């Protein structure tokens, strides 16, 4: 039995899986602590990020996004679970409760995060969640009525990117 456990521990694939799961847990643990610098440390320098609000971001944009969002957060409760990783990919679910700084509205957003790993870091991070549900909470009746439309989704996206660009110029 001991030999079996020792060989299991030496299995590089198993070690890689545990290491990738630890990266995800570390990322969200630092997110819970509002530690954007710690979050970014688990990212590869060539990180690619996607979510329905910001769309595609790369490298320094991703770090700036987390700094901007967490630096302005007055309330944040984050939960995550079902962390899993295998063969260079991973995922988990998350639930974030926070106040949108622009509207002052409380949002409870539930989503799934998917990751790809390279060189012991997260190189790709995609968050998937319902834009319509989010917009109904974040924007009120306008989001409820129009959150499903490409027009409102694009307006929110452009506004988010402009805020990020302005933040990065500071």
Helices and strands as residue ranges (DSSP letters): H 2-10, H 12-32, H 36-41, E 43-51, E 55-58, H 60-71, E 76-86, E 89-99, E 106-118, E 121-128, H 131-139, H 141-146, H 150-169
